[in-house]
């Protein structure tokens, strides 16, 4: 049996030409004509922006320094994940340290109401008041329906209960079920900016040019000058005279010693 649950349900029926309300449960095998409509509400959007700078790239691994100074590791980044840079889509292998990257996550929340209308038409074949009624459906089969406790019916302006149903009366019942839902969808946009090129030196700043070291000049060996054959005029003969005097004194002492030894 398919019972009426917590969803909002409206049952409207026509019986023997009179209008009345008829709440019942539909068995799973009953012939039911069903239609469904969806009504969307106003969507709300929430945007989350994250910015950072690429500091390391190796294979499919990426390290980004966030705006708050923290480092965030991204391991095994799929090649399908791309960043829009200057009109091009770059994957993780094309990112460079120093690039500025931004990620926008747009979350859309949309309420919607699904309205399901189930209609069954049949002729009263048997009534077991106050619990159930058996209807002969359009294809000639009989199906049993449960009547909720205390259900009242209005027939030709007169209110009655299940005991007022008679065999042969035509019943057309409609069950309307409204199911509220919330649909959440996310969209991610990734953009980046290449690092700026090195700044050119200012005109008033001297540019230092490092020249290649010069080869050392060969060292020429100094030639020895010949000794002068003539003493310079500044030379003196006193040393020579002193040397001769010393030699003569020695010879004199030697002669005295020889004489003493002979005597």
C-alpha positions in Angstrom: 0.0 0.0 0.0 1.2 3.5 -0.7 0.2 5.6 2.3 -0.3 9.3 2.6 2.8 10.5 4.4 3.9 13.8 5.9 3.8 15.7 2.6 0.9 18.0 2.0 -2.0 15.9 0.4 -5.2 17.1 -1.1 -7.9 14.7 -2.2 -10.8 15.7 -4.2 -13.5 13.4 -5.5 -16.8 13.4 -7.3 -19.3 10.8 -6.2 -22.8 10.3 -7.9 -22.7 13.9 -9.1 -22.0 15.3 -5.7 -18.7 17.0 -4.5 -17.0 15.5 -1.5 -13.5 14.8 0.0 -12.2 11.3 -0.1 -8.8 10.5 1.5 -7.5 7.1 0.8 -4.3 5.0 0.3 -3.4 3.7 -3.2 -2.2 0.2 -3.5 1.0 -0.3 -5.4 -0.7 -2.2 -8.2 -3.5 0.4 -8.7 -3.9 2.1 -12.1 -2.9 5.6 -11.4 -2.5 8.5 -13.8 0.4 10.6 -12.6 1.7 14.1 -13.5 4.5 16.0 -12.0 5.4 19.7 -12.1 8.4 21.6 -10.6 8.2 25.2 -9.4 11.6 26.9 -8.8 12.0 29.6 -6.2 14.5 32.5 -6.1 18.1 31.3 -6.0 20.6 32.7 -3.6 24.4 32.9 -4.3 27.4 32.9 -2.1 30.8 33.7 -3.4 34.0 32.6 -1.7 37.3 34.1 -3.0 40.8 32.6 -2.2 44.0 34.2 -3.3 47.6 33.2 -3.1 51.0 33.0 -4.8 52.6 29.9 -6.3 55.9 29.1 -4.5 56.6 25.5 -5.6 55.6 23.3 -8.5 56.8 19.7 -9.0 54.9 17.3 -11.3 51.3 17.4 -10.1 52.1 18.7 -6.7 51.7 22.4 -5.9 52.4 24.7 -2.9 50.6 28.0 -2.7 51.2 30.8 -0.1 47.9 32.2 0.8 47.0 35.8 1.7 47.2 35.1 5.4 50.8 33.8 5.0 49.9 30.2 5.4 51.2 27.5 3.0 48.7 25.2 1.4 49.8 21.9 -0.3 47.9 20.5 -3.2 48.9 17.0 -4.0 48.1 15.1 -7.3 46.4 18.0 -8.9 44.5 16.6 -12.0 45.7 17.8 -15.4 42.1 18.7 -16.1 42.2 21.4 -13.4 43.1 24.6 -15.3 43.8 28.3 -14.5 42.8 31.1 -16.9 45.9 33.3 -17.5 45.9 35.9 -20.3 43.2 34.2 -22.2 44.9 30.8 -22.0 44.0 27.7 -19.9 47.1 26.4 -18.1 47.3 23.1 -16.2 49.5 22.4 -13.1 52.6 21.7 -15.3 52.5 25.2 -16.8 52.3 27.1 -13.5 55.4 29.0 -12.4 56.6 30.2 -9.0 55.7 33.8 -8.4 52.4 33.5 -10.2 49.3 35.1 -8.5 46.3 32.8 -8.5 42.7 33.3 -7.4 39.9 30.8 -6.9 36.2 31.8 -6.9 33.7 29.3 -5.6 30.1 30.3 -6.4 27.5 28.3 -4.5 23.9 28.6 -5.7 21.0 27.4 -3.5 17.6 27.1 -5.2 14.4 26.1 -3.4 11.9 24.2 -5.5 8.5 22.6 -5.0 7.7 19.3 -6.7 3.9 18.8 -7.1 2.8 15.3 -8.0 -0.8 14.7 -9.0 -2.2 11.1 -8.9 -5.6 10.4 -10.2 -7.7 7.2 -10.0 -11.3 6.7 -11.3 -13.5 3.8 -10.5 -17.0 2.5 -9.7 -17.8 1.4 -6.2 -18.0 -2.4 -6.3 -17.9 -3.1 -2.6 -17.7 -1.1 0.6 -16.5 -2.3 4.0 -17.3 0.8 6.1 -15.6 2.5 7.7 -12.2 1.0 6.6 -12.1 0.2 2.9 -13.8 0.4 -0.5 -13.2 -1.7 -3.6 -13.4 0.2 -6.9 -13.7 -1.2 -10.4 -11.1 0.7 -12.4 -11.3 1.9 -16.0 -9.6 -1.3 -17.3 -12.2 -3.5 -15.5 -10.0 -4.6 -12.6 -11.0 -4.3 -9.0 -8.7 -2.6 -6.5 -9.1 -2.0 -2.7 -8.5 1.4 -1.1 -8.1 2.2 2.6 -10.4 4.9 4.0 -8.7 7.0 6.7 -10.5 7.0 10.1 -13.2 9.6 10.5 -13.3 10.5 6.8 -16.5 12.4 5.8 -18.1 12.7 2.4 -20.4 15.3 1.0 -23.0 13.9 -1.5 -25.5 16.2 -3.1 -24.9 18.8 -0.3 -25.4 16.2 2.5 -22.4 15.0 4.6 -22.0 11.3 5.2 -19.3 8.8 6.1 -18.2 5.6 4.5 -21.5 4.0 5.3 -23.1 6.4 2.7 -21.2 4.8 -0.2 -23.2 2.5 -2.3 -22.3 0.0 -5.0 -22.4 1.5 -8.5 -21.4 5.0 -7.4 -18.6 6.5 -9.6 -15.6 7.7 -7.7 -12.9 9.9 -9.2 -10.1 10.6 -6.7 -7.2 12.8 -7.0 -4.2 12.9 -4.7 -1.9 16.0 -4.8 1.5 15.6 -3.1 3.8 18.6 -2.6 7.5 17.9 -1.9 9.8 20.8 -1.1 13.5 20.4 -2.0 16.6 22.5 -2.1 19.0 22.2 -5.0 22.7 23.2 -4.3 25.1 23.7 -7.2 28.7 24.9 -7.2 30.8 26.7 -9.9 34.5 27.1 -9.5 36.6 29.7 -11.5 40.4 29.8 -11.4 42.4 32.8 -12.7 46.1 33.7 -12.5 48.6 36.5 -13.3 52.1 35.8 -14.5 54.9 37.3 -12.4 56.1 40.7 -13.7 59.4 40.8 -15.6 62.5 42.2 -13.9 62.5 46.0 -13.7 64.9 47.9 -16.0 67.7 49.9 -14.2 67.0 53.6 -13.8 69.1 56.0 -15.9 70.9 57.6 -12.9 71.9 54.3 -11.5 75.5 53.2 -12.6 75.6 49.8 -14.2 78.5 47.7 -13.0 80.2 45.7 -15.7 82.4 42.9 -14.6 85.3 42.5 -17.0 87.1 39.2 -17.6 90.4 39.0 -15.6 93.4 40.2 -17.7 96.1 37.7 -18.4 99.3 38.4 -16.4 102.2 39.9 -18.4 105.2 37.6 -18.8 107.9 38.3 -16.2 111.4 38.8 -17.7 114.3 37.3 -15.8 116.9 39.9 -14.6 120.3 39.5 -16.3 123.4 39.4 -14.0 125.7 42.4 -14.5 129.5 41.7 -14.7 131.6 42.8 -11.8 133.6 46.0 -12.4 137.3 45.5 -13.2 138.4 48.7 -11.5 137.4 49.6 -8.0 135.5 52.8 -7.7 137.3 55.9 -6.7 135.7 55.8 -3.3 137.7 52.6 -2.4 140.6 53.0 0.3 144.1 51.2 0.7 144.0 51.2 4.5 142.6 47.7 4.8 145.3 46.3 2.7 148.0 48.1 4.8 146.5 46.7 8.0 146.5 43.2 6.5 150.2 43.4 5.6 151.1 44.6 9.1 149.3 41.7 10.7 151.1 39.3 8.5 154.5 40.8 9.3 153.8 40.6 13.1 153.0 37.0 12.7 156.2 36.2 10.9 158.2 38.0 13.6 156.7 36.0 16.4 157.3 32.8 14.5 161.1 33.7 14.1 161.5 34.4 17.8 159.9 31.0 18.6 162.3 29.2 16.3 165.4 30.8 17.8 164.4 29.9 21.3 163.9 26.3 20.4 167.4 26.1 18.8 169.2 27.6 21.8 
